[in-house]
Amino acid sequence: MDKTLMEQTARAMVAKGKGLLAADESSGTCEKRFKSVNVACTEENRRVYREMLFTASGAKEYISGVILYDETLRQKTSDGVPFSEYLNKNGIIPGIKVDGGAKDLPFSPGEQVTEGLDGLRSRLKEYFELGARFAKWRAVINIGAGIPTAACIEANAHALARYSALCQEASIVPIVEPEVILEGDHTIERCYDVSEATLRSLFNALVQQRVSLEHVVLKASMVLSGSKAPNRAGVQEVAEKTLKVLKRTVPAALPGVVFLSGGQTDEEATAHLDAMNRIGGAPWPLTYSYSRALQAAALKAWSGQQGNVKAAQDAFNHRAKMNSLASQGKWTPELEKK
């Protein structure tokens, strides 16, 4: 366990004006996204697409690290340079998604628990050798009638804590992602309550497993009204409630908090992050770990055509710049039109 290395990694992950690119979509998720732009989801197309993102000028400027999928960590640029090596040379830290996905929780309809602890110690050792310096594990917390239950929240918190301990043993910084799912008609108040219970359980479990909080990054959901809620909360309320729940539950010892963009439009995710940083007062840097909100415009512009690479990279660079500004509380809607 190299605490110095983990400290350097964690600090670099949340460096000022930078955030993470989540490019860890499974082949199944990739297929859905590629289908939306009529691109065949072959391994080579996935490699070409990711190379396009990693080699964009905005990656070097605004991206501190990239969360990779197992396949992607083993792939190379068209020049034959392993992606992890290419990213490192450009000051971008390679990371790796290590969970085995959310599976149905027995006797708990509508609830899931993330699997993947079996064999994780040896996988982390290999990932470290392949260049990964941080990892990610995502838990899924659904909101509905009578859920989430304490059993579901605690099962996921325990798995996140066990994973985190194994990561740190391997000198890899764990990202813990207890995602409170946006789908549903719940109010923002209900989301707040579930987020608070989830985060409390998570940090209790981390302490129980002797995880060093100074070397953990939280990937947090924003506190939002359900996607089907009749009156959805505005940007300012989302920012205020998200900050409030984080301040009540997240230890100041953490090096930083990165947000997921799940279910939000590109601009919503940017506006919410900006509003939180304008309010200020958080004991940790607040930045982004976006997948769709960094990639959607680029994917659409690319559409599998080599001739569209520049336009796609321009679209990616723009979104990365907007989120960089938002992480510093310097974004405005007018900048989207430039």
ZIJOHU-V918203 format. One record per residue. N is the residue number from 1. PHI is phi in whole degrees, 0 to 359 (none if undefined). Layout:
n | phi
N | PHI
N | PHI
This chain:
n | phi
1 | none
2 | 260
3 | 294
4 | 297
5 | 298
6 | 296
7 | 295
8 | 298
9 | 298
10 | 299
11 | 296
12 | 293
13 | 298
14 | 245
15 | 300
16 | 304
17 | 79
18 | 234
19 | 206
20 | 262
21 | 261
22 | 273
23 | 239
24 | 254
25 | 298
26 | 293
27 | 301
28 | 294
29 | 294
30 | 301
31 | 299
32 | 299
33 | 291
34 | 294
35 | 300
36 | 295
37 | 239
38 | 56
39 | 244
40 | 292
41 | 271
42 | 269
43 | 300
44 | 294
45 | 295
46 | 296
47 | 295
48 | 298
49 | 298
50 | 291
51 | 299
52 | 301
53 | 291
54 | 293
55 | 266
56 | 293
57 | 299
58 | 293
59 | 295
60 | 297
61 | 278
62 | 239
63 | 247
64 | 272
65 | 201
66 | 235
67 | 275
68 | 255
69 | 265
70 | 312
71 | 301
72 | 291
73 | 298
74 | 267
75 | 271
76 | 232
77 | 289
78 | 296
79 | 273
80 | 89
81 | 267
82 | 306
83 | 306
84 | 298
85 | 291
86 | 300
87 | 298
88 | 304
89 | 298
90 | 259
91 | 75
92 | 245
93 | 276
94 | 282
95 | 233
96 | 215
97 | 279
98 | 241
99 | 284
100 | 262
101 | 93
102 | 277
103 | 239
104 | 302
105 | 277
106 | 303
107 | 62
108 | 225
109 | 305
110 | 86
111 | 242
112 | 226
113 | 227
114 | 275
115 | 253
116 | 131
117 | 284
118 | 298
119 | 75
120 | 294
121 | 303
122 | 289
123 | 295
124 | 297
125 | 300
126 | 293
127 | 298
128 | 298
129 | 296
130 | 278
131 | 110
132 | 287
133 | 241
134 | 216
135 | 225
136 | 221
137 | 224
138 | 250
139 | 254
140 | 243
141 | 242
142 | 271
143 | 251
144 | 192
145 | 295
146 | 76
147 | 229
148 | 280
149 | 271
150 | 300
151 | 299
152 | 292
153 | 300
154 | 289
155 | 297
156 | 289
157 | 296
158 | 297
159 | 297
160 | 300
161 | 289
162 | 297
163 | 301
164 | 298
165 | 297
166 | 294
167 | 300
168 | 295
169 | 302
170 | 268
171 | 64
172 | 251
173 | 283
174 | 276
175 | 264
176 | 257
177 | 234
178 | 269
179 | 280
180 | 275
181 | 288
182 | 285
183 | 297
184 | 133
185 | 250
186 | 290
187 | 280
188 | 294
189 | 296
190 | 295
191 | 298
192 | 300
193 | 299
194 | 293
195 | 298
196 | 296
197 | 299
198 | 295
199 | 291
200 | 299
201 | 297
202 | 300
203 | 288
204 | 298
205 | 294
206 | 299
207 | 295
208 | 300
209 | 271
210 | 61
211 | 284
212 | 281
213 | 295
214 | 291
215 | 232
216 | 230
217 | 247
218 | 269
219 | 258
220 | 256
221 | 280
222 | 277
223 | 276
224 | 230
225 | 291
226 | 302
227 | 299
228 | 254
229 | 294
230 | 295
231 | 239
232 | 278
233 | 295
234 | 278
235 | 304
236 | 296
237 | 294
238 | 301
239 | 298
240 | 295
241 | 290
242 | 295
243 | 298
244 | 298
245 | 293
246 | 294
247 | 296
248 | 279
249 | 235
250 | 262
251 | 300
252 | 294
253 | 295
254 | 299
255 | 289
256 | 180
257 | 236
258 | 245
259 | 253
260 | 267
261 | 252
262 | 321
263 | 80
264 | 266
265 | 288
266 | 306
267 | 288
268 | 298
269 | 300
270 | 291
271 | 297
272 | 296
273 | 296
274 | 299
275 | 299
276 | 296
277 | 287
278 | 288
279 | 295
280 | 71
281 | 87
282 | 280
283 | 282
284 | 231
285 | 299
286 | 243
287 | 221
288 | 246
289 | 220
290 | 261
291 | 253
292 | 299
293 | 289
294 | 256
295 | 258
296 | 304
297 | 295
298 | 292
299 | 298
300 | 296
301 | 293
302 | 287
303 | 49
304 | 78
305 | 257
306 | 304
307 | 293
308 | 262
309 | 301
310 | 297
311 | 298
312 | 293
313 | 294
314 | 298
315 | 295
316 | 296
317 | 301
318 | 296
319 | 296
320 | 296
321 | 294
322 | 299
323 | 286
324 | 299
325 | 296
326 | 297
327 | 291
328 | 247
329 | 68
330 | 239
331 | 271
332 | 223
333 | 302
334 | 298
335 | 294
336 | 292
337 | 271
338 | 280
